[in-house]
Protein backbone atom coordinates (compact mmCIF):
# COMPACT_ATOMS: atom_id res chain seq x y z
CA UNK A 1 0.00 0.00 0.00
CA UNK A 2 2.93 2.35 0.71
CA UNK A 3 3.98 2.26 -2.93
CA UNK A 4 0.48 3.17 -4.08
CA UNK A 5 0.26 6.00 -1.60
CA UNK A 6 3.31 7.66 -3.12
CA UNK A 7 1.13 8.52 -6.08
CA UNK A 8 -0.99 10.76 -3.85
CA UNK A 9 1.83 12.79 -2.29
CA UNK A 10 1.95 16.36 -3.59
CA UNK A 11 3.64 19.58 -2.45
CA UNK A 12 1.19 22.17 -1.13
CA UNK A 13 1.63 24.42 -4.17
CA UNK A 14 0.77 21.57 -6.54
CA UNK A 15 -2.25 20.60 -4.46
CA UNK A 16 -3.50 24.17 -4.63
CA UNK A 17 -3.18 24.24 -8.41
CA UNK A 18 -4.89 20.86 -8.72
CA UNK A 19 -7.74 22.11 -6.56
CA UNK A 20 -8.05 25.25 -8.65
CA UNK A 21 -8.11 23.30 -11.90
CA UNK A 22 -10.53 20.72 -10.56
CA UNK A 23 -13.02 23.27 -9.24
CA UNK A 24 -12.60 25.49 -12.29
CA UNK A 25 -13.79 22.59 -14.40
CA UNK A 26 -17.00 22.47 -12.38
CA UNK A 27 -17.53 26.18 -11.86
CA UNK A 28 -17.37 28.98 -14.36
CA UNK A 29 -15.10 31.14 -12.24
CA UNK A 30 -11.87 32.75 -13.23
CA UNK A 31 -8.63 31.14 -12.11
CA UNK A 32 -7.70 34.39 -10.38
CA UNK A 33 -10.78 34.34 -8.13
CA UNK A 34 -10.21 30.67 -7.35
CA UNK A 35 -6.59 31.32 -6.41
CA UNK A 36 -7.80 34.04 -4.09
CA UNK A 37 -10.36 31.67 -2.59
CA UNK A 38 -7.73 28.98 -2.04
CA UNK A 39 -5.38 31.47 -0.40
CA UNK A 40 -8.15 32.59 1.92
CA UNK A 41 -9.05 29.00 2.79
CA UNK A 42 -5.44 28.11 3.51
CA UNK A 43 -4.95 31.18 5.69
CA UNK A 44 -8.24 31.10 7.58
CA UNK A 45 -8.87 27.38 7.95
CA UNK A 46 -5.45 25.82 7.81
CA UNK A 47 -3.61 28.66 9.50
CA UNK A 48 -1.20 28.86 6.57
CA UNK A 49 0.54 25.71 7.79
CA UNK A 50 3.07 23.77 5.73
CA UNK A 51 2.61 20.16 6.84
CA UNK A 52 5.19 17.45 6.28
CA UNK A 53 3.03 15.84 3.60
CA UNK A 54 -0.19 16.66 1.79
CA UNK A 55 -2.32 13.90 0.34
CA UNK A 56 -5.11 14.45 -2.17
CA UNK A 57 -7.93 12.07 -3.00
CA UNK A 58 -10.36 13.12 -5.70
CA UNK A 59 -13.55 11.61 -7.07
CA UNK A 60 -14.84 9.47 -4.21
CA UNK A 61 -18.46 9.86 -5.30
CA UNK A 62 -20.46 6.81 -6.20
CA UNK A 63 -20.91 3.30 -4.90
CA UNK A 64 -17.79 1.70 -3.51
CA UNK A 65 -15.53 4.72 -3.88
CA UNK A 66 -16.09 5.91 -0.32
CA UNK A 67 -14.73 2.59 0.90
CA UNK A 68 -11.65 3.15 -1.23
CA UNK A 69 -11.19 6.60 0.32
CA UNK A 70 -11.60 5.01 3.75
CA UNK A 71 -8.78 2.57 3.09
CA UNK A 72 -6.50 5.20 1.61
CA UNK A 73 -7.08 7.67 4.46
CA UNK A 74 -6.52 5.19 7.27
CA UNK A 75 -3.39 3.83 5.59
CA UNK A 76 -2.08 7.37 5.25
CA UNK A 77 -2.44 7.86 8.99
CA UNK A 78 -0.78 4.51 9.71
CA UNK A 79 2.20 5.44 7.55
CA UNK A 80 2.64 8.84 9.23
CA UNK A 81 2.55 8.10 12.97
CA UNK A 82 4.77 11.05 13.95
CA UNK A 83 4.11 13.60 11.21
CA UNK A 84 1.65 16.41 10.76
CA UNK A 85 -0.30 15.59 7.62
CA UNK A 86 -3.17 17.04 5.65
CA UNK A 87 -5.61 14.97 3.63
CA UNK A 88 -7.62 16.86 1.02
CA UNK A 89 -10.68 15.00 -0.24
CA UNK A 90 -12.63 16.26 -3.26
CA UNK A 91 -16.07 14.70 -3.40
CA UNK A 92 -19.38 15.20 -5.16
CA UNK A 93 -21.43 13.59 -2.41
CA UNK A 94 -21.72 14.21 1.32
CA UNK A 95 -21.80 10.46 1.93
CA UNK A 96 -18.10 10.39 1.12
CA UNK A 97 -17.33 12.91 3.84
CA UNK A 98 -19.42 11.19 6.46
CA UNK A 99 -18.11 7.70 5.78
CA UNK A 100 -14.45 8.70 5.77
CA UNK A 101 -14.94 10.97 8.78
CA UNK A 102 -16.59 8.21 10.82
CA UNK A 103 -13.85 5.73 9.98
CA UNK A 104 -11.00 8.08 10.82
CA UNK A 105 -12.64 9.33 14.00
CA UNK A 106 -13.15 5.78 15.20
CA UNK A 107 -9.69 4.57 14.19
CA UNK A 108 -7.88 7.46 15.83
CA UNK A 109 -9.88 7.21 19.05
CA UNK A 110 -11.40 10.62 18.59
CA UNK A 111 -10.95 13.05 21.47
CA UNK A 112 -12.14 16.16 19.68
CA UNK A 113 -14.56 16.63 16.81
CA UNK A 114 -15.13 20.08 15.38
CA UNK A 115 -17.38 20.87 12.42
CA UNK A 116 -16.84 24.03 10.40
CA UNK A 117 -19.37 25.17 7.86
CA UNK A 118 -19.45 28.68 6.44
CA UNK A 119 -21.07 30.40 3.49
CA UNK A 120 -19.59 33.77 4.35
CA UNK A 121 -16.41 33.51 2.29
CA UNK A 122 -17.62 30.85 -0.17
CA UNK A 123 -20.49 31.00 -2.63
CA UNK A 124 -23.81 29.20 -2.12
CA UNK A 125 -22.80 26.15 -4.16
CA UNK A 126 -19.60 25.48 -2.25
CA UNK A 127 -19.10 24.36 1.29
CA UNK A 128 -16.42 22.81 3.40
CA UNK A 129 -16.35 20.40 6.24
CA UNK A 130 -13.39 20.20 8.53
CA UNK A 131 -13.06 17.38 11.02
CA UNK A 132 -10.24 17.42 13.54
CA UNK A 133 -9.41 14.00 14.98
CA UNK A 134 -6.66 12.80 17.26
CA UNK A 135 -5.18 9.52 18.45
CA UNK A 136 -3.61 8.73 21.81
CA UNK A 137 -0.43 10.68 21.21
CA UNK A 138 -0.85 13.18 18.39
CA UNK A 139 -3.57 15.28 16.79
CA UNK A 140 -3.92 15.10 13.03
CA UNK A 141 -5.77 17.77 11.10
CA UNK A 142 -7.92 15.97 8.53
CA UNK A 143 -9.26 18.54 6.09
CA UNK A 144 -12.25 17.71 3.94
CA UNK A 145 -12.84 20.16 1.09
CA UNK A 146 -15.82 19.77 -1.20
CA UNK A 147 -16.32 21.13 -4.68
CA UNK A 148 -19.76 22.36 -5.83
CA UNK A 149 -22.51 19.90 -4.96
CA UNK A 150 -23.96 17.71 -7.70
CA UNK A 151 -27.40 16.26 -6.96
CA UNK A 152 -28.10 12.56 -7.35
CA UNK A 153 -30.18 11.76 -10.43
CA UNK A 154 -33.90 11.50 -9.69
CA UNK A 155 -34.09 8.09 -11.35
CA UNK A 156 -31.41 6.78 -8.97
CA UNK A 157 -33.27 8.14 -5.95
CA UNK A 158 -36.55 6.56 -7.09
CA UNK A 159 -34.84 3.23 -7.72
CA UNK A 160 -33.18 3.30 -4.29
CA UNK A 161 -36.45 4.07 -2.51
CA UNK A 162 -38.20 1.24 -4.36
CA UNK A 163 -35.48 -1.16 -3.22
CA UNK A 164 -35.87 0.02 0.38
CA UNK A 165 -39.63 -0.48 0.14
CA UNK A 166 -39.13 -4.06 -1.07
CA UNK A 167 -36.83 -4.68 1.90
CA UNK A 168 -39.61 -3.63 4.26
CA UNK A 169 -38.64 -0.07 5.12
CA UNK A 170 -41.64 2.13 5.95
CA UNK A 171 -40.04 5.56 6.30
CA UNK A 172 -37.40 7.33 4.22
CA UNK A 173 -35.66 10.69 4.62
CA UNK A 174 -34.50 12.74 1.65
CA UNK A 175 -31.24 14.31 2.75
CA UNK A 176 -29.39 17.14 1.07
CA UNK A 177 -27.62 20.46 1.39
CA UNK A 178 -30.54 22.89 1.01
CA UNK A 179 -32.61 19.90 -0.06
CA UNK A 180 -35.55 21.99 -1.30
CA UNK A 181 -33.33 23.62 -3.94
CA UNK A 182 -32.87 20.23 -5.64
CA UNK A 183 -31.95 20.74 -9.33
CA UNK A 184 -32.46 24.52 -9.11
CA UNK A 185 -28.94 25.37 -10.29
CA UNK A 186 -29.19 22.85 -13.13
CA UNK A 187 -32.51 24.33 -14.29
CA UNK A 188 -31.07 27.85 -14.22
CA UNK A 189 -28.15 26.67 -16.36
CA UNK A 190 -30.59 25.24 -18.88
CA UNK A 191 -29.37 21.68 -18.37
CA UNK A 192 -31.59 18.78 -19.40
CA UNK A 193 -32.10 16.82 -16.18
CA UNK A 194 -35.24 14.95 -17.18
CA UNK A 195 -38.85 15.30 -16.15
CA UNK A 196 -38.17 15.23 -12.40
CA UNK A 197 -36.32 18.53 -12.34
CA UNK A 198 -37.38 20.01 -8.99
CA UNK A 199 -37.78 18.99 -5.38
CA UNK A 200 -41.57 19.33 -5.62
CA UNK A 201 -41.68 16.82 -8.49
CA UNK A 202 -39.34 14.48 -6.64
CA UNK A 203 -41.62 14.51 -3.59
CA UNK A 204 -44.62 13.67 -5.75
CA UNK A 205 -42.82 10.76 -7.42
CA UNK A 206 -41.54 9.27 -4.16
CA UNK A 207 -45.05 9.62 -2.75
CA UNK A 208 -46.29 7.17 -5.42
CA UNK A 209 -44.02 4.31 -4.31
CA UNK A 210 -45.91 1.42 -2.75
CA UNK A 211 -44.69 0.18 0.63
CA UNK A 212 -43.37 3.52 1.87
CA UNK A 213 -45.66 5.05 4.48
CA UNK A 214 -43.71 8.15 5.47
CA UNK A 215 -41.45 10.65 3.76
CA UNK A 216 -39.33 13.19 5.60
CA UNK A 217 -36.68 15.57 4.29
CA UNK A 218 -33.89 17.60 5.83
CA UNK A 219 -32.56 20.25 5.76
CA UNK A 220 -34.47 22.76 3.70
CA UNK A 221 -33.46 26.43 3.53
CA UNK A 222 -36.12 29.10 4.14
CA UNK A 223 -34.95 31.11 1.12
CA UNK A 224 -35.64 28.17 -1.23
CA UNK A 225 -39.17 27.28 -0.08
CA UNK A 226 -41.09 27.84 -3.31
CA UNK A 227 -44.84 27.54 -3.78
CA UNK A 228 -44.59 24.28 -5.71
CA UNK A 229 -42.78 22.64 -2.78
CA UNK A 230 -45.43 23.85 -0.33
CA UNK A 231 -48.17 22.49 -2.60
CA UNK A 232 -46.40 19.14 -2.90
CA UNK A 233 -46.16 18.84 0.90
CA UNK A 234 -49.89 19.59 1.11
CA UNK A 235 -50.90 17.15 -1.63
CA UNK A 236 -48.63 14.20 -0.81
CA UNK A 237 -50.30 12.08 1.88
CA UNK A 238 -47.04 10.31 2.82
CA UNK A 239 -45.00 13.48 3.39
CA UNK A 240 -44.89 14.15 7.12
CA UNK A 241 -46.48 17.44 8.06
CA UNK A 242 -43.63 18.55 10.29
CA UNK A 243 -41.09 20.74 8.55
CA UNK A 244 -37.63 21.44 9.91
CA UNK A 245 -37.22 25.13 9.10
CA UNK A 246 -33.89 26.37 10.49
CA UNK A 247 -34.21 29.83 12.04
CA UNK A 248 -30.77 30.27 13.68
CA UNK A 249 -31.75 33.75 14.90
CA UNK A 250 -34.89 35.85 14.96
CA UNK A 251 -32.93 39.03 14.38
CA UNK A 252 -32.61 40.29 10.82
CA UNK A 253 -29.36 42.00 11.80
CA UNK A 254 -27.82 38.77 13.12
CA UNK A 255 -29.17 36.73 10.20
CA UNK A 256 -27.33 39.08 7.86
CA UNK A 257 -24.11 38.51 9.81
CA UNK A 258 -24.70 34.77 9.50
CA UNK A 259 -25.19 35.19 5.74
CA UNK A 260 -28.59 33.48 6.00
CA UNK A 261 -30.18 35.46 3.15
CA UNK A 262 -33.60 35.96 4.71
CA UNK A 263 -35.05 38.35 7.31
CA UNK A 264 -37.18 37.84 10.38
CA UNK A 265 -40.21 39.12 8.48
CA UNK A 266 -39.60 36.82 5.51
CA UNK A 267 -39.30 33.82 7.82
CA UNK A 268 -42.56 34.62 9.62
CA UNK A 269 -44.35 35.29 6.32
CA UNK A 270 -43.22 31.90 5.04
CA UNK A 271 -44.53 30.18 8.16
CA UNK A 272 -47.89 31.92 7.80
CA UNK A 273 -48.13 31.01 4.12
CA UNK A 274 -47.47 27.36 4.89
CA UNK A 275 -49.99 27.32 7.74
CA UNK A 276 -52.64 28.81 5.47
CA UNK A 277 -52.12 26.15 2.80
CA UNK A 278 -51.49 23.25 5.20
CA UNK A 279 -53.51 23.83 8.40
CA UNK A 280 -52.11 20.74 10.18
CA UNK A 281 -48.46 21.64 9.57
CA UNK A 282 -46.04 22.09 12.47
CA UNK A 283 -42.40 23.14 12.59
CA UNK A 284 -39.09 22.29 14.19
CA UNK A 285 -36.04 24.52 14.05
CA UNK A 286 -32.44 25.27 15.02
CA UNK A 287 -31.48 28.32 17.08
CA UNK A 288 -28.05 29.65 18.00
CA UNK A 289 -27.79 31.88 21.07
CA UNK A 290 -24.97 34.36 21.58
CA UNK A 291 -23.70 34.86 18.03
CA UNK A 292 -21.12 37.70 17.93
CA UNK A 293 -22.77 41.10 18.16
CA UNK A 294 -26.10 39.77 19.46
CA UNK A 295 -27.71 42.49 21.56
CA UNK A 296 -30.53 42.07 24.04
CA UNK A 297 -32.88 43.49 21.40
CA UNK A 298 -31.60 40.95 18.86
CA UNK A 299 -32.23 38.13 21.33
CA UNK A 300 -35.72 39.44 22.06
CA UNK A 301 -36.40 39.15 18.32
CA UNK A 302 -35.54 35.46 18.56
CA UNK A 303 -37.90 34.99 21.50
CA UNK A 304 -40.59 36.83 19.53
CA UNK A 305 -40.33 34.41 16.60
CA UNK A 306 -40.45 31.41 18.95
CA UNK A 307 -43.59 32.78 20.59
CA UNK A 308 -45.31 33.39 17.25
CA UNK A 309 -44.43 30.09 15.57
CA UNK A 310 -44.77 27.82 18.63
CA UNK A 311 -42.33 25.20 17.35
CA UNK A 312 -42.96 21.51 17.94
CA UNK A 313 -39.23 20.94 18.50
CA UNK A 314 -36.31 23.35 18.92
CA UNK A 315 -32.66 22.35 18.74
CA UNK A 316 -30.88 25.01 20.79
CA UNK A 317 -27.18 25.76 20.73
CA UNK A 318 -24.90 28.21 22.49
CA UNK A 319 -22.51 29.82 20.02
CA UNK A 320 -18.92 28.74 20.56
CA UNK A 321 -15.91 30.15 18.77
CA UNK A 322 -14.20 28.04 16.11
CA UNK A 323 -10.74 29.11 15.01
CA UNK A 324 -10.58 29.92 11.32
CA UNK A 325 -14.23 30.82 10.84
CA UNK A 326 -15.30 34.36 9.89
CA UNK A 327 -17.39 34.61 13.07
CA UNK A 328 -14.30 33.97 15.19
CA UNK A 329 -12.79 37.21 13.87
CA UNK A 330 -15.90 39.29 14.52
CA UNK A 331 -15.87 41.93 17.22
CA UNK A 332 -18.36 42.05 20.08
CA UNK A 333 -18.01 38.42 21.18
CA UNK A 334 -20.69 37.72 23.77
CA UNK A 335 -19.54 36.90 27.33
CA UNK A 336 -20.24 33.31 28.39
CA UNK A 337 -22.38 34.41 31.31
CA UNK A 338 -24.74 36.35 29.04
CA UNK A 339 -24.89 33.52 26.50
CA UNK A 340 -25.90 31.00 29.15
CA UNK A 341 -28.42 33.37 30.69
CA UNK A 342 -30.08 33.90 27.30
CA UNK A 343 -29.97 30.18 26.56
CA UNK A 344 -31.82 29.45 29.80
CA UNK A 345 -34.50 32.00 28.97
CA UNK A 346 -34.97 30.45 25.53
CA UNK A 347 -35.06 26.95 27.04
CA UNK A 348 -37.73 27.99 29.51
CA UNK A 349 -39.90 29.43 26.74
CA UNK A 350 -39.44 26.39 24.47
CA UNK A 351 -40.28 23.92 27.23
CA UNK A 352 -43.44 25.84 28.12
CA UNK A 353 -44.52 25.58 24.49
CA UNK A 354 -43.72 21.86 24.34
CA UNK A 355 -46.06 21.36 27.29
CA UNK A 356 -48.83 23.25 25.50
CA UNK A 357 -48.26 21.37 22.25
CA UNK A 358 -48.23 18.00 24.02
CA UNK A 359 -51.59 18.64 25.68
CA UNK A 360 -53.19 18.93 22.24
CA UNK A 361 -52.39 15.26 21.59
CA UNK A 362 -54.14 13.86 24.67
CA UNK A 363 -57.32 12.03 23.70
CA UNK A 364 -56.44 11.95 20.01
CA UNK A 365 -55.68 8.89 17.90
CA UNK A 366 -52.25 8.99 16.26
CA UNK A 367 -50.64 6.78 13.65
CA UNK A 368 -47.33 5.65 15.13
CA UNK A 369 -44.45 3.88 13.40
CA UNK A 370 -43.19 1.40 16.00
CA UNK A 371 -39.38 1.58 16.18
CA UNK A 372 -38.55 -0.90 18.94
CA UNK A 373 -38.34 -1.26 22.69
CA UNK A 374 -38.18 1.82 24.88
CA UNK A 375 -34.64 2.68 25.95
CA UNK A 376 -35.81 3.36 29.50
CA UNK A 377 -38.31 0.52 29.94
CA UNK A 378 -37.92 -2.86 28.23
CA UNK A 379 -41.58 -3.66 28.94
CA UNK A 380 -42.68 -0.79 26.70
CA UNK A 381 -42.47 -0.25 22.96
CA UNK A 382 -41.70 3.11 21.42
CA UNK A 383 -42.51 4.81 18.13
CA UNK A 384 -43.05 8.17 16.50
CA UNK A 385 -46.01 10.10 15.20
CA UNK A 386 -45.97 11.84 11.84
CA UNK A 387 -44.97 14.98 13.71
CA UNK A 388 -41.98 13.15 15.23
CA UNK A 389 -43.41 12.91 18.74
CA UNK A 390 -42.08 9.94 20.69
CA UNK A 391 -44.87 7.69 22.01
CA UNK A 392 -44.30 4.87 24.53
CA UNK A 393 -46.91 2.12 24.94
CA UNK A 394 -47.41 -1.50 25.98
CA UNK A 395 -47.41 -3.98 23.12
CA UNK A 396 -45.96 -7.14 21.62
CA UNK A 397 -42.66 -7.24 19.78
CA UNK A 398 -44.32 -8.29 16.51
CA UNK A 399 -45.60 -4.71 16.19
CA UNK A 400 -42.05 -3.40 15.62
CA UNK A 401 -41.73 -2.00 12.11
CA UNK A 402 -45.48 -1.50 11.68
CA UNK A 403 -47.62 1.62 11.62
CA UNK A 404 -50.40 1.30 14.19
CA UNK A 405 -53.04 3.54 15.76
CA UNK A 406 -52.62 4.62 19.37
CA UNK A 407 -54.80 6.71 21.62
CA UNK A 408 -52.68 9.26 23.48
CA UNK A 409 -53.34 9.09 27.23
CA UNK A 410 -50.80 11.44 28.82
CA UNK A 411 -47.83 13.70 28.13
CA UNK A 412 -44.43 13.64 29.82
CA UNK A 413 -42.56 16.60 28.26
CA UNK A 414 -40.20 14.62 26.01
CA UNK A 415 -42.59 11.78 25.17
CA UNK A 416 -46.25 10.87 25.08
CA UNK A 417 -47.86 7.74 26.50
CA UNK A 418 -50.45 5.86 24.47
CA UNK A 419 -52.48 2.67 24.29
CA UNK A 420 -53.47 0.38 21.45
CA UNK A 421 -57.09 0.78 20.33
Buried (B, 14 or more C-beta within 10 A) or exposed (E): EEEEBEEBBBEBEEBBBBBBEBBBEBBEBEEEEBBEBBEEBBEBBBEEEEBEBBBBBBBBBEEEBBBBBBEBBBBBBEBBEEEBBBBBBBBBBBBBBBBBBEBBBEBBEBEEEEEBEBBEBBEBBBBBBBBBBBBEEEEBBBBBBBBBBBBBEBEEBBEEBBEBBEEEBBBBEBEBBBBBBBBBBBBEEEEEBEEBBBBBBBBBBBBEBEEBBBBBBEBBBBBBBBEBBBBBBBBBEBBBBBBBBBBBBBBBBBBEBBBBBBBBEBBBEBBEEBBEBBEEBBBBBBBBBBBBBBEEEBBEBBBBBBEBBBBBBBEBEBBEEBEBBBBBEBEEBBEEEBBEBBBEBBEEBBEEBBEEBBEEBBEEEBBBBBBEBBEEEEEBBBBBBBBBBBBBBEBEEEBBBEBBEBBBBEBEEEBBBBEBE
